[in-house]
Amino acid sequence: MKVIGISVSARKFGNTELLVKEALLGAGEMGAETTFIRLTDFKIEPCEGCINCVIKRSECVFKDRDDSMKIYRMITEHDGLILGSPTYILGVPAILKMLLDRGMAYMYGTGRPNLGKPAVAIGVAGVRGWEAFTLPQMAVFLLSLGFRIVDQFVAYAQGPGEILFDRNAVERAHRAGRLLIENTTEYRGTCPSCGQNLFRLTKDGLIECAVCGTEGEIEQGGIRWVKVEKRWGEEEVIEHFEKKILPSVPRFLKSRHKIKELRKRYLKK
Ligand SMILES: Cc1cc2nc3c(=O)[nH]c(=O)nc-3n(C[C@H](O)[C@H](O)[C@H](O)COP(=O)(O)O)c2cc1C
C-alpha cells in the first residue's frame, strides 16, 4: 500500500509536518510505502470559476499554469492519504482551500479516482477551543474527493517543533498512521453520517451538520437524528452534478444576452 502524507503548513519541520511524518512512520511500520510533501512547496493558483472541468468533464483547463493537477495526480497514485493542517484563524490555511477549489475536476471532471480510499486528518492548533473549522474543513477536502476518514484528531502546540514535547500527540499520530493501514479508528464523532462535530441551527430549530447536511433535533439527553444525509457519497455527488450543476449551464446560456444588457451599468470602474 502506498501512502502519501501532506502537510499544509509553510513551516518546514513545524508541528504539522512532524506529526504527519510520525503518522507516516506508523504506516511504514505496517508495511506501507510512504511519501511526504509540503503543500507550500508547490504553486497553487485560485480557481477561475470557468467550470470547464465540469462541462468538459476533464482536468482543469489551466493545468499547466500551476501544480494543482500535479498534486491531485500524486494523491491519486497513492492508496491512502495522511493530511495534516495547522490552524490559521480558526480554520485551515487558504492554500488548502485553493487546492480544494481546483479539485472540482477530481469530483466531477475526471470522476472520483480516490473514492473509498482511507485517509487520516491531523489538525494542529495553538490554543484549545480556537480550531472549530480545522477538522471540518479538512473533512470537506477529503470527503469531497471520495476519501473515507478512518481517523482524525487535533493536537496543540504553538512554536515550531514544540509538539515534540507532547508525547501523547506524537504517539497518537504514530497510531493514526497504523490505524490507516489497519482500517480502524480511535475517533468517535457526533454526526452519524460523516462523524464531524460542527453544527448550525436551522430556522426550524433543528441542528444541521455543517459538513454533510445531516439534521437532528435536540432532545433531553441527546440528539434525535431526523434526516441523515450522505452529501459526499458516490450517488449523491452524481445526483448533485446532474440535478444542480448541469442544468445551470443551458439556463445561463439562454440568459447570457440579457445579463450582458443588465450589467452595462456596472461596467464603469
Ligand atoms: C496566521 C496564523 C494564525 C493562527 N491562528 C490560530 C487560531 O486561530 N487558532 C489556534 O489555535 N492557533 C492558531 N495559530 C497557531 C498555529 O496553529 C500553531 O502555531 C501551530 O502549531 C502551527 O503549526 P505548524 O508549526 O505546523 O505551522 C495561528 C498561527 C498563525 C501563523
The ligand as a Tripos MOL2 file, in Angstrom:
@<TRIPOS>MOLECULE
LIG
   31    33     1     0     0
SMALL
NO_CHARGES

@<TRIPOS>ATOM
      1 C1         -1.5010   33.1970   10.8220 C.3       1 LIG1
      2 C2         -1.6890   32.2900   11.9890 C.ar      1 LIG1
      3 C3         -2.9430   32.1620   12.5530 C.ar      1 LIG1
      4 C4         -3.1650   31.3010   13.6200 C.ar      1 LIG1
      5 N1         -4.4260   31.1700   14.0920 N.ar      1 LIG1
      6 C5         -4.6830   30.2650   15.0610 C.ar      1 LIG1
      7 C6         -6.0090   30.0520   15.5170 C.ar      1 LIG1
      8 O1         -6.9740   30.6870   15.0880 O.2       1 LIG1
      9 N2         -6.2230   29.1210   16.4690 N.ar      1 LIG1
     10 C7         -5.2010   28.4070   17.0160 C.ar      1 LIG1
     11 O2         -5.4520   27.5890   17.8750 O.2       1 LIG1
     12 N3         -3.9160   28.5830   16.5940 N.ar      1 LIG1
     13 C8         -3.6440   29.4920   15.6250 C.ar      1 LIG1
     14 N4         -2.3500   29.6600   15.1700 N.ar      1 LIG1
     15 C9         -1.2700   28.8660   15.7730 C.3       1 LIG1
     16 C10        -0.8750   27.6500   14.9530 C.3       1 LIG1
     17 O3         -1.9800   26.8300   14.6450 O.3       1 LIG1
     18 C11         0.1470   26.8540   15.7340 C.3       1 LIG1
     19 O4          1.2980   27.6490   15.9330 O.3       1 LIG1
     20 C12         0.5470   25.5650   15.0610 C.3       1 LIG1
     21 O5          1.4270   24.8710   15.8950 O.3       1 LIG1
     22 C13         1.1910   25.7970   13.7250 C.3       1 LIG1
     23 O6          1.5700   24.5700   13.1870 O.3       1 LIG1
     24 P1          2.8650   24.4200   12.2830 P.3       1 LIG1
     25 O7          4.0700   24.5190   13.1870 O.co2     1 LIG1
     26 O8          2.7420   23.1040   11.6480 O.co2     1 LIG1
     27 O9          2.8080   25.5120   11.2700 O.co2     1 LIG1
     28 C14        -2.0880   30.5400   14.1410 C.ar      1 LIG1
     29 C15        -0.8030   30.6980   13.5850 C.ar      1 LIG1
     30 C16        -0.6020   31.5500   12.5270 C.ar      1 LIG1
     31 C17         0.7780   31.6760   11.9370 C.3       1 LIG1
@<TRIPOS>BOND
     1     1     2 1
     2     2     3 ar
     3     2    30 ar
     4     3     4 ar
     5     4     5 ar
     6     4    28 ar
     7     5     6 ar
     8     6     7 ar
     9     6    13 1
    10     7     8 2
    11     7     9 ar
    12     9    10 ar
    13    10    11 2
    14    10    12 ar
    15    12    13 ar
    16    13    14 ar
    17    14    15 1
    18    14    28 ar
    19    15    16 1
    20    16    17 1
    21    16    18 1
    22    18    19 1
    23    18    20 1
    24    20    21 1
    25    20    22 1
    26    22    23 1
    27    23    24 1
    28    24    25 2
    29    24    26 1
    30    24    27 1
    31    28    29 ar
    32    29    30 ar
    33    30    31 1
@<TRIPOS>SUBSTRUCTURE
     1 LIG1         1 GROUP 0 **** ****
